[in-house]
Amino acid sequence: MPKYARAAKLVDLPPGTIREFQVDGKSVALANVEGSIYAIDNTCLHRGGPLGVGMLEANVVTCPWHGWQYDVKTGQVATNAALKVPTYEVKIEGDSVLVEIET
């Protein structure tokens, strides 16, 4: 059975934003795309930049270090669909954003 951990309050993620959070010891980036919340690993594959402080445009986040772009819905690199960061299931309970973690 999946285990979910509280990552943030929904109010902390207005539409069009991405932020980094620690979830049960794991660094994740949470993005709000038109009211839907997505969770991806916070670490860019290129040089380890923090995706959660990148620029979010629609469903694409740009790493602030060297400009690699990722689809927050799939984790895929925009220029190479074979490369991707892990994604995590998200659910909303009340005003809390919960992220599925490995048990």
Backbone bond lengths (Angstrom), bond angles and torsions (degrees), N, CA, C in turn:
res aa  C-N    CA-C-N  psi(-1)  N-CA   C-N-CA  omega(-1)  CA-C   N-CA-C  phi
1 M - - - 1.457 - - 1.526 109.39 -
2 P 1.325 117.57 134.99 1.466 120.18 -179.68 1.520 111.68 -63.51
3 K 1.323 114.78 147.01 1.460 120.89 175.62 1.521 107.22 -114.15
4 Y 1.314 115.96 129.18 1.450 121.52 179.58 1.520 109.39 -110.72
5 A 1.329 115.80 141.70 1.459 122.05 176.89 1.523 108.91 -120.67
6 R 1.322 115.21 144.66 1.470 120.03 179.07 1.520 108.84 -69.52
7 A 1.333 115.79 128.55 1.458 121.16 -178.30 1.521 112.38 -108.60
8 A 1.328 116.76 -37.48 1.463 120.14 -173.56 1.517 109.84 -164.93
9 K 1.316 114.53 171.62 1.461 121.16 168.71 1.525 106.96 -92.55
10 L 1.295 116.53 142.82 1.460 121.66 -179.71 1.526 111.26 -57.13
11 V 1.308 117.34 -35.86 1.461 121.98 -179.48 1.531 111.76 -63.72
12 D 1.344 117.72 -22.06 1.466 121.80 179.07 1.526 112.92 -77.78
13 L 1.335 117.01 -5.50 1.474 121.63 -177.47 1.524 111.57 -128.65
14 P 1.319 117.88 71.73 1.466 118.18 177.64 1.529 110.87 -65.08
15 P 1.319 118.01 156.60 1.463 120.83 179.30 1.531 112.00 -51.37
16 G 1.341 114.83 138.39 1.455 120.89 178.39 1.520 114.76 86.57
17 T 1.344 116.77 9.03 1.459 119.30 -179.13 1.523 111.65 -116.33
18 I 1.333 114.19 157.56 1.459 122.24 172.59 1.520 106.55 -136.44
19 R 1.342 115.94 139.87 1.461 121.05 -179.22 1.513 108.71 -144.49
20 E 1.332 115.51 158.51 1.454 119.90 177.75 1.522 110.04 -100.93
21 F 1.349 114.97 143.62 1.457 122.34 -179.33 1.525 109.32 -141.68
22 Q 1.312 116.00 153.54 1.457 122.05 171.92 1.528 107.38 -96.31
23 V 1.325 116.18 125.41 1.460 121.61 -179.36 1.522 107.90 -125.33
24 D 1.289 115.45 105.36 1.462 121.00 179.16 1.532 111.30 51.73
25 G 1.343 116.15 44.38 1.457 121.57 177.95 1.518 115.42 85.14
26 K 1.308 118.30 -1.81 1.471 122.34 -179.26 1.527 108.78 -110.23
27 S 1.341 116.00 137.01 1.456 121.17 178.28 1.527 109.11 -87.96
28 V 1.326 116.31 118.92 1.456 121.64 -179.99 1.522 110.02 -125.25
29 A 1.322 115.00 154.02 1.458 121.94 173.59 1.518 107.10 -106.98
30 L 1.325 116.25 125.71 1.464 121.67 176.82 1.515 108.49 -107.20
31 A 1.325 115.36 130.60 1.465 121.50 -178.67 1.520 109.63 -123.47
32 N 1.327 115.98 140.71 1.455 122.19 174.93 1.528 107.80 -108.67
33 V 1.330 114.99 108.22 1.469 121.71 179.14 1.525 107.53 -108.66
34 E 1.319 115.52 102.73 1.463 122.18 178.66 1.523 112.56 52.10
35 G 1.337 116.57 40.81 1.457 121.48 176.66 1.512 115.18 92.08
36 S 1.322 118.53 -8.58 1.468 121.89 175.45 1.530 108.63 -100.00
37 I 1.331 116.09 134.67 1.456 121.12 -177.53 1.527 109.76 -100.10
38 Y 1.329 115.83 133.33 1.459 122.98 178.32 1.517 109.08 -124.99
39 A 1.340 116.19 147.33 1.462 121.57 178.96 1.520 109.09 -125.63
40 I 1.336 115.18 128.88 1.460 121.76 175.45 1.521 107.95 -131.29
41 D 1.328 115.30 162.89 1.458 119.56 173.95 1.525 107.93 -59.98
42 N 1.325 116.26 142.75 1.454 121.41 -174.34 1.528 113.42 -82.40
43 T 1.327 118.77 -3.67 1.455 121.36 -171.58 1.532 112.06 -106.55
44 C 1.331 115.75 119.17 1.465 121.80 177.26 1.526 109.93 -63.76
45 L 1.323 115.97 139.90 1.460 121.44 -179.65 1.526 112.88 -69.40
46 H 1.317 117.76 -23.16 1.468 121.00 -175.12 1.528 111.98 -71.51
47 R 1.310 117.12 -62.66 1.464 120.91 -177.68 1.521 112.66 -137.74
48 G 1.327 117.21 17.21 1.461 120.66 175.27 1.510 115.79 81.77
49 G 1.309 117.15 18.60 1.469 120.49 179.44 1.517 112.04 -63.25
50 P 1.338 117.11 154.91 1.467 122.70 -178.58 1.527 112.26 -82.75
51 L 1.323 117.22 102.57 1.464 120.80 -177.27 1.521 112.55 -62.48
52 G 1.326 116.80 -29.57 1.461 120.70 -178.11 1.514 115.07 -67.91
53 V 1.331 117.65 -9.00 1.462 120.08 174.68 1.528 110.75 -112.71
54 G 1.330 115.93 11.97 1.455 121.07 178.03 1.516 112.07 -78.60
55 M 1.322 115.17 -178.15 1.463 122.37 178.59 1.524 108.45 -92.91
56 L 1.332 116.43 128.10 1.463 121.79 178.27 1.516 108.78 -104.93
57 E 1.337 115.77 123.26 1.461 122.23 174.17 1.508 107.09 -127.75
58 A 1.342 116.27 115.94 1.475 122.53 -172.58 1.523 106.95 55.95
59 N 1.333 118.79 -118.41 1.469 120.48 -178.10 1.535 111.84 -108.39
60 V 1.332 117.67 18.75 1.465 121.59 -178.53 1.527 110.03 -115.81
61 V 1.336 115.00 126.06 1.462 120.50 174.90 1.524 108.31 -104.79
62 T 1.325 115.32 137.66 1.461 122.15 177.49 1.521 108.42 -106.06
63 C 1.328 116.04 124.57 1.458 121.04 178.52 1.528 109.29 -61.57
64 P 1.343 116.96 133.46 1.460 119.31 -177.22 1.529 114.07 -72.19
65 W 1.309 118.64 -14.27 1.472 120.19 -176.67 1.530 113.09 -84.54
66 H 1.337 118.14 -50.96 1.461 119.60 -174.01 1.530 113.77 -136.98
67 G 1.334 117.02 10.13 1.451 120.07 170.78 1.516 117.78 84.42
68 W 1.336 118.03 7.34 1.469 117.84 175.52 1.519 108.48 -62.18
69 Q 1.341 116.86 142.04 1.462 121.52 -177.59 1.521 110.85 -116.56
70 Y 1.344 114.87 140.95 1.463 122.83 -177.71 1.517 110.35 -131.13
71 D 1.317 115.82 142.96 1.461 121.99 171.41 1.529 106.65 -82.46
72 V 1.328 117.54 118.02 1.465 119.91 -176.97 1.525 112.67 -70.79
73 K 1.323 117.55 -16.45 1.465 120.35 178.12 1.519 111.72 -77.93
74 T 1.341 117.36 -33.01 1.468 121.63 -174.83 1.521 113.72 -117.69
75 G 1.321 117.77 -18.68 1.454 122.23 -175.52 1.517 113.38 82.74
76 Q 1.335 117.79 -2.88 1.462 121.14 -175.24 1.527 112.39 -74.36
77 V 1.334 114.46 143.62 1.458 121.05 172.86 1.527 107.49 -69.27
78 A 1.312 116.09 135.16 1.470 120.30 -174.65 1.519 113.16 -60.59
79 T 1.327 118.32 -32.50 1.458 121.18 -175.85 1.525 113.75 -97.54
80 N 1.348 117.17 -3.91 1.463 120.22 -178.34 1.526 109.17 -154.86
81 A 1.315 117.34 96.66 1.468 122.05 -176.00 1.524 113.11 -63.72
82 A 1.330 118.16 -13.75 1.466 120.99 178.17 1.529 111.63 -76.69
83 L 1.321 117.19 -18.18 1.464 121.53 178.60 1.524 109.27 -102.97
84 K 1.330 115.78 135.74 1.459 118.52 177.79 1.514 110.72 -157.89
85 V 1.335 114.53 153.01 1.454 121.19 171.81 1.524 107.34 -92.20
86 P 1.329 117.41 155.20 1.463 119.49 178.37 1.533 111.49 -61.10
87 T 1.320 115.03 146.82 1.461 122.15 172.79 1.515 107.88 -114.39
88 Y 1.326 116.16 158.47 1.463 121.49 -177.39 1.526 109.26 -131.82
89 E 1.307 115.50 142.40 1.467 120.59 176.54 1.528 109.16 -66.76
90 V 1.327 115.29 144.67 1.459 122.37 -179.68 1.511 108.88 -127.22
91 K 1.318 116.06 142.11 1.463 119.40 168.50 1.522 108.86 -139.79
92 I 1.315 114.75 153.63 1.458 121.82 -178.72 1.521 107.88 -108.57
93 E 1.321 115.99 129.37 1.469 122.21 173.89 1.515 107.73 -127.35
94 G 1.326 115.46 110.53 1.463 119.16 -176.23 1.504 109.80 63.26
95 D 1.353 116.04 -120.92 1.456 120.18 178.23 1.525 112.68 -103.05
96 S 1.333 116.81 13.23 1.460 121.57 -177.12 1.534 112.18 -104.98
97 V 1.346 115.22 142.29 1.445 122.69 173.03 1.523 106.52 -100.68
98 L 1.328 116.40 121.30 1.453 122.15 -179.94 1.514 109.49 -110.65
99 V 1.331 115.92 140.85 1.465 121.46 -179.32 1.523 108.06 -121.56
100 E 1.349 114.95 134.69 1.466 120.23 178.44 1.535 109.48 -70.49
101 I 1.315 115.44 130.95 1.454 120.50 178.12 1.517 108.97 -119.83
102 E 1.314 115.53 156.75 1.461 120.31 178.36 1.512 109.27 -73.04
103 T 1.326 115.35 140.89 1.468 119.42 178.79 1.514 110.90 -110.34
